[in-house]
């Protein structure tokens, strides 16, 4: 039985992905901050699911991850879904720092732990959900777009590091756009995607060991257009980016 650990599985994309792996017969370790939600997932398939509370911003998160891996019976795939982001046109420092604490410090904390586990095991697959927001700096969400670019670059670096160290680790960088999750409730967003459909694409990408995937052809086109815009013009575009989490 294959085994996957999903961090950030209590709602939204992570929860939908967990449900699909359950249907496929995988053994799953789920983690997040909401204990009741984790227990609900575990009780839905107690023979397949192990659960443990993990806050990626805690210093002891890697230890908690190791315990979850042991409870699950090992790990073949690690999927990190935890991430936060909000519009911050007033550039409030606390908002920027909170975003960085989760999307940078928490991201590094968990991905490093997974890398070391797979390096010791001799093989594995690390998948992360970043965002198309990492393509260019978004003025209304500076920390969010910058931290997502950090994640893209960090996975690039780890792929090279694994090659240098001759470690058989595959990497998948998943870049969705707007997804209908609880944190998007109450707003109007263009090209909004259902979490269930996004989850299907994620499972396919992991199964095919894709290196980078931008979900939905509309967002792939948007990313291409963003990259073509000259810097001087980009600086004058009134791009909006309301609160979101992938």
N, C-alpha and C positions, 0 to 999 in steps of 0.2 A: 504494500500500500504506500503510495507516494504521500509526502508530508509537506505542508506549506504553513508558514507562520505569517499571519497578517496583523500588522500593527496599525491600529486605526480602523477597527472592524465593527465598531458599535453602531454606525449609521452610514447613510449615503453610499458612496462607491464601495468602500471597504466591506460593508455588510452585504451588498449585492454580489460582490466577488466571492465572499465566503459561502454564500448560498449556492453558487454555481459549482464551486469545488466540492461541496457536500454532495450535490447531485451526481458528480463525477466519481464519487467514491473515495476521495482523498481523505487522509487524516489531517485535521486542521487544528492549529493553535491560534486562538484569537486574543488580541490584546487591545486595550484602550483605557480610557479614564472612567467610563460609566459602568460600575459594577453590575447594576441590575440588567443592563443591556447585554453585557457579556454572559451573565448567567442564563438569560433567555436563549441566547445562541447555543450555549452548552446543553441546555435541557432539550433543545430541539433535536439533538442527535448525540446523546451522552457517550455512545460508543465510538464516535468519530471526533468529537470536539473536546479540546482542553482550553481553558480560559484563565487569564491572569490580568489583573489591573497593571497597566504600565503607562506612566506619564513620561513622554520622551524628554521632558525638560528636567526630570529628576536625575541626580548623579548616579543613583543606583539602578537606573533603567536597564543598563547592560546585564546586570546580575539577574534582574527579574526576567529578562529575555532568555538568559541561559536556563533558568529554572523552567520556563515555559517550553523550551526546546526539549529538555529532559522529560517533562511530563507528556509531551507529544510523541516521544520516541525517536526524536531526531528531526532534521530539517533538510529538505531538498531545495525548496524555494523560499526566499524571504521577500515579502511584499510590504513596503512602507507606504501607508496611505495617510499618515498624520501630516497635517499642514493647516495653517491658518492664513488669513489675509483679509484686509479691509481697506476701503477707500480712506485716504488720509490727506485731503487737500490742505488742511491746516498744519500738516507736518508735526503732529503731536509726538514728542519723543517717546512717551510710554507706549504708544501704538507701534511705532517702528521697532522699538526694542523687544516688545512682546512677540512681534512677528519673527524677528531674527532669532529669538530664544528657541522658538519651535522649529522654524524652517531652516535654520543654520546649525545652531548648537545641538538641538534635538536630532536633526537629520544626521549630522556627523556622528553623534553618540551611537545611534542605532545602526547606521550603515557600517561603521567601523566594527561594531560587535559582530554583525553578520559576516563581514569579510574575514575576520579572524577565525570565526567558527568554520567557515568553508575552507579557509586555508589549512586549518588543522585536519579537516575531514578529507581534503584532497580534491573536492569539487563542490559545485553548488551554483545557484542562480539568484542574483540580487535584482529585484525589480522595484522601481520607485515611481510614485505619481508626482510629477512636477507640474508644469503648465506651459501653455503657449505664451504666457505672460513673460517668460524668460527670454523671449525673442528680442524685445526692445524695452527700454526703460519707460514705464508708464508714470507720467507726472502725478496722477491722482492716487497712485499706490506705489510709492518709491520702494519701500522695504519689500513689498510683496514681489514686484517684478525683479528686483535685484536678488532676492533670496532664491527665486526660482532659477535665475541665470546661474547662481552659485551652484545649485543642485545639478544642473545640466553639466557644468564644467567639472564638478567633483566626480561625477560618474565617468566622464571622459578620462579623468586622471586615474581613477581606480582601475579602469579597463587596461590602461597602459601599465600600471603598477603590477597587476596580475600577470600580464605578459612578461614583464621584467623578472618577476619572482617565479615564473613558470607554474602558476597556480591556475587550475582549471575552473575559473568562475565566469559565468555568463552574466551580462548586464542588460537590463531593459529599462529605458527611460520613457515613461508614458506621459504624453503631453496633451491633456484634454483642454477644451475651452469651457464655456459656461455649462454647468451640470446642475440639474434640478435636485438639490440636496437641501436639508433643513436650513442651512445658513443662507440660502438664497430666497427664502420665503419672504413675501411682502414686497418684492421688487419686480421690475420688468427688464428682462434680459434678452438680447438678440441671439438667435441660433441656439436656444436652450435645448440641451440634450437630456434624455431620461437616464437616470443612473443605471437602470437595468440594461439598457443598450450599451452604455459605456463599459459596464462590467463584462458583457459578452466579448467586446473587442479586446479588453485587457486579458481575459483568459486565453483568447486566440493568440495574442501577441506573445504571451509568456510561453504558451505551448510551442510556438514556432521559433522561440528564442530570438525575437526581433530585437535589434539594438535600440532603435528609436521609433516611436509611433506617435503621430499626431492623429487623434481620433476625429473622424468625419472629414469628408472631402472639402467641405466649406471652410473648415479651419485650416486645412492644409493650404488651400488657396490664399486665405487671409495671411498666414505666416509668410508665404512667398511674396505677397504684396508688401507686407511690412518691411521685409528685408531689402526691398528695392527702393524704398523711400529714402532720399538723401537726408543726412543728419540735420541740415538747416531747415528742411521742411518738416521733419518729424517734430522738432522743437516747438513748432507753431500749430500742431494739430490738437484740437480739443477732444482727446480720447477720454471716454468715461470708463470707469472700472469699479462697479459697486462691490460691496462686500461679498467675498466668495471663499470657498475652501474646496480643494480637490482631494 
